Amino acid sequence: MPPVDSASFPLSLPSVNTIRSLASRLRDGVLLYRADGTQVFVNPAATSLCAECYPADLDHGLSMDKLLPRDALKLARETGHWSGYLSFQESRLLAAQAYYTAEDGGCYLIILQDLRLIRAYDQDLVRRHAELNVRLTAAQENLLQSEKLASIGQLAAGVAHEINNPIGYVHSNLSSLQEYLRSLFALIDGYERALRSPDPKAELPEIDQMRQRLDIDFISQDLPQLLSESREGIERVTQIVRDLKDFSRSDRDESWKMVDLHANLDSTLNIIWNELKYKVTLEKHYGTLPLVECLPSELNQVFMNILLNAGHAVGERGTILLSSGVEGDQAWIEFADNGSGIPPETLQRIFDPFFTTKPVGKGTGLGLSISYGIVAKHQGRIEVDSKVGEGTRFRIVLPIRQPKHATPH
């Protein structure tokens, strides 16, 4: 930077008193000496440092020769600058710099820095950085949980429908079971009356008529099927509630686990199936997968985001193919649809936060961005291939065991 010509400078330069006032506020020690060693200026920070580090030399004034090493002033005079460290008792260390100019008969500027203050500043930075990391982690977890709940909110009607269907036919079956029990108890009463009569055989024709009237043969055939359907319905509701609970729980309470990814994928399908079943033909080509170390609830979020996107991509009717396999020490799950595909210019942005091609109010633009972050946390990757008019393929690749050096949670 060229020197400033004070004559052409549009504003007046600071006065000497202003410079002295500013220097007095510095945390670093500032000392100014003439070439003959006369002290011209010392700021309060330098006075304090010298009092702590050179107490025996202050009675007669602190000269440059006592302040700096013997060759420091020579090097500063020859090169214009010297820097080094000054050590004292109790591991006290100062960083020192000396500057020399030949103008006005020669002048030395010495700057002293207390490394304890620098360490304290660094420690404060580390502490603040740690606090910011904690806040960022909490914000990411809250964002993930909010996105989960928003997704479930969008699917709430479908989940309710999936629960209402089995509940509906269980309720209907219970009404039929009530009628069947009345008929069976009536028949039992008939047999008891026959057994108490003087001539039980005489009552048999009436009991046979009762069996026909109550259609006991149909009841005996329908009752086991009715109970079986009711049990399946209750199990279906139980499974949906369990899957919903697992899907929605806070990830702060979730630890890394060895998980069957196929079971997790099927659990997610169970929640969102009402969104897909009327327009999607689902094909599963599962390979043999070992248990994979992961955060299952977070991977459920990834599976749901990709499956719902595939469902939107196929439009009114289409196919989603689920595949899986192992390559070396990695497991992969693939989602392929025959939908509209993604244009190249859009494909480059699909993992950007808040980017969405859906109409306003139909998507947050966070689904794939969050999915990308979750897979990265698992030390994995997401591969995407797409052709307009032919469909899209997402492949999630995860290490079977998390690297020991990784600390993704």
N, C-alpha and C positions, 0 to 999 in steps of 0.2 A: 504494500500500500504506500503510495508516495506521501511525503510529508505535507502537512496542511500549511498553506500560506495564510498566516493570520491576517494579512492585509486584505486578502480577497474573501476571507470567511464571512458569510452573511451575518453570523451572530457573534457576540463577544465571547472570547475564550474564558474559561473559569479562572478566577483569581487564585493566587498562591494560598490565601486563607481558605478558599473553598476546597482546594485539593487537600490541604492539611486536615480540614474538617472531615472530609470523606475518608482519608487514610486512617483517622482516629477511630473510625467505626469498623474497620476491618478486623476479622478474627485472626488474620495472619500478622506476624510482626513485621513492621516496615522501619528500616533505619537508613538514613542518608548521611554520607560522609563526603568531605572534600578529599582531593587527592593527597593532601598532607595529613589526613587522618582526623581532621576536625569534625566532630559530630554536628550535623546541621539539623537533623530532625529524627525523632523517634516516636512512634505511636504507642498508645497504652498497651496494646497486645505485646509489642516488643519489650516494653518495660517489665511486664509481668513475666514473660518467658525468661528474660535475662536474670531477673531476681530469683527465679526458681533454679536456673541452670548454672549461673555464674555468680553466686552470692559473694564469694570471696573477692571478686574483681570489681565489684561495683563501687567500693569506697573511693577509688581514684578515677572513676569513669571507665567505661568499657571500650577499649580500643578495637579497631578492626582486626589487628594481629591476634588478640586474645579471643575474638569472636569466631574467626574462621581458621582453617588449617593454613599452614605457612605458605603453600603454593597456590592457594585459592585466589588471592588478590593478584598474583602474577599472571595466572591464566586468564582471569577476568580482564586484566589490563591488555593482554596480548590478543585475546579472541573476542572480547566484549561480553563474555558470559562464562560463569562457572556454576555448577550445581553439584551437590553431594549431601551426605547425611552426617549429623553430629550426634554422637552417642554420649550418654551421661549415666550416672548411677541409677539403680533401680530400673534398668532397661528403658530409661527415658531416651527418646529418639526425636530429633528435629530434622526436617528436610530444609536445606538451606540453598539459596540461589543468590548469586552476586552478579550485578551488571555494572559495566563501566562505560563512561562516555568522556571523551577528551574535551568536550565543549565547556566553556567558562572555566578553563583551568583544570579540568578533570573532576569527575564526581563518581562515587560508588553508591549503588542502590542495593541494599541487602534485604532479602525477604526470608522470614523464618516461618515454617509451618509445623505446628504441633501434631505429630502423627497420631497421638491419642484422640484428638478431635476428629481426625480423618477416619480412624477406626470406629469411633462412636457414630460418625455419620454413615459409614458403610453398614454398621450393624443396624442402624435405624432404617436404612434402605432395605436391608434384608428382611427386617421385621415387617416393614410396610409391604414388601413384595409378598411375603408369606400371607399377610392379612388379605391382600388383594387376591391371591390364589384361592384362599378359603372362600372369599366372597364369590369369586368367579365360579368355583366348583359348585357352591350352593345355588348360584343363579342358573348354571347349566342343568343341575338336577331339577330345579323348579321348572325350568323351561321344558325339560323332557317330560316331567310329570304333568305339566299343563297341557302339553301336546297329546299325551296319552288320554287325559280326561276329555280333551276336546274331541279326539277321535271317537272315544266311547260315546260321548254326547251325540255325535253325528250318527252313530250306529245304534243309539238307544232304542229307537222304534223297532229296528230289526231284531235286536236282542230280546226285546219284549215280545215280539211276534214268535221268536224261536222258543220262548218260555211258555207263551200262551197256548201254542199248539198242543204240546204234550199235556199241559194242565187241563186243556179243554176236553181231550178225549179221556183223561183219567177221571175227570168229573162226570162225564157221560157214562163211563164204565161203572163208576160207583153207584149211579142211579140204577143201572141194569143189575148190578150185584145186589142192590137192595131188593129189587123185585124177585131175583132168583132166590134169595134167602127166604122171602115170604113163601114162595112156592115150596121150597124144600122143607121149611118148618111145618107147612100145612100137610105135606106128605108124611112127615114124621109123626105128626099128631094122628093121621089116619092109621098108620101102622100101630101106634100105641093103643088106639081104640080097638083095633082088630085083636090085638093080643089080650086085651082085657075082656073081650066078649066070650060067651060060653062056647061059641062055634067060630073060631078064627077063620076057617076056610070059607065060611059063608060071606065073610067080609071082603074076600079077595076080588070079586068082580067090581065092587065099588072102588077099591084101591086102584085097580087097573084103569078104571074110568078117570079117576083123579090124576093118575100119571099122564094119561093122554091129554086131559083138559089143561093141566099145568105145563105140558110139553117138557116133561122131565128129561127125555132123551136128548133134546136140543140143548137143555141147560147143562147136562153132563158133558156135552161136547164143547159148548161155548165158554163154560166157566174157566177151564184152564187157560184158554186163549185170552180171555178177558183179563185174568190176573197177570198173565205174562205181558200183555200190552201195557197194562197199568204200571207194572214194575219197570218196564223199559222207559215209559214216560217219565216216571219219577227219577230214574237214573239219568235220563237226558237233562232234566232240569238241574239235578245235582251237579252234573258235569259242566253245564253252562255257568252256573254260579261259581263253581270252583275255578274254572278257566278265567272268568271275569275277575275274580279276586286275585288270582296270580298275576293277571295282566296289569291290574290297576295298582298293585301295591307299590309303596315308595321304595325306590332303589337304594336309599340310604341304609335300609335294613337288610339289603340283599348282599350276600357274599358270593365269592366265586365258587362254582360248583361243577362237578362232572355231570353232564346233562345229555340225555337222548334228544338230539335236535329234531328227529322225526316226531317225537311226542310233543315237543314244543310247537312245531309247525302245525300239527293236527289240532292242538289246543287253540291256536290262533284262528285256524279255519273254522273251528266250532263257534267262535264268537262272531265272526264276520260272514258266516255262510249265507245268512239271509240277504246280504248285499250282493252275493254272487250267484246263488243257485238258480235264479230265473233267467240268467243270460250267459252263464259260463258252463262249459263242459270241462270238468276237472280230470286231468290224467296224472297219475302218480307213477313215476319210474324211480322209486327209491332204491339206492344201492345199500350196501352194508356199511354202516357208520359206527365207529367206536364212540364211547362217551367223550364229549368235548368239554373242556374247561371254559366256562363262560359265566356271564351274568344273564340268566335265562329271561328275566323280565324285560331287560333291555333288548335282547334279540327278538323277543315277541313283538316289540314295537317295530323293529326293522321288517320282520315278516309281514306284519299287518300293513305297513305303509306300501310295500312293494306289491302285495296282493291286491290292495284296493286300487292302486294305480293301474295294475294290469286289468282289473275289472272295468275301470273307466275307459281304458284304451280299446277294449274289444267292442264297445258300443252295445248294440242290442243283442248280439249273439257272437260268441267266440269260444276259443279254447285256451286254457292255461295248463301248461305242462310243468310239473314239479319233478325235478331230478336231483340226485345227490350222489356223492362218491368221495373217494379218498385219493389224494396225490401225495405220496411221501408222508410227511408229518403234518399235512394239512387236510382238512375236510372242506367240502364245498356243497352248497345248495344252490340250485339254479331255478329261476322263474322265467318261463318263456311264454309269450302270448302271441296270437296272430292278429293283433289289433292294428291300429292306424300307423304305428311307428312314430319315431321322433325325428324331426328335421335336424340336419347337422348343426345349424346355427343355434338351435335350442338345446341339443345334446350337450354342448359345452357348458351350459349354465344350470343343468338340472340339480346340481348339488349346492348351488348358491342359496344362502338363506333368503327366504321370503320370495324366491322366484317361483312363479306358478303360471301355468297356461289355463287354469280353470277360471270360470267366471267369478266376479267379486262375490264373496260370501260362501263360496264352495270349497275353498282351500286356503290354508295359512301360508303355504310356500315353505314350510319348515320340515315336512315329512322326510324328504330325501336328504336334506341337510343334516338333520338329526341322525338319520340312519347312517350317513357317511361317518359322522363323528363317533357313533357307537361302534361301528366296525373297526375304525382306526384305534379306538380304545382297546379293542380286543387284539391289536397287532395284526389285523387282517386287511382285506381290501375288497372293494366292489368293482366288478368289471361289467361294462355295459356295451352291448351291440344292438344297433337298431337300423332298420331300413324302412323308409316311408312306404306305407301300403303293404308291408309284409309282417311287421311285428317287432317286438323288443325282447331282448334277453338280458336279465340281470343275474350275475353269478356272485355269490358271497363266498369268499375264501377265508377260512379261519384256521389258526394253529390248533392242533388237537390239545396240546398242553401249552399254557402261557409261558413265555420265556422267563427264566428266573430273575433276570435283570429288569424285567418290565414291572412297572408299578402303575397299572392303568386305572386303578380304582381310587 
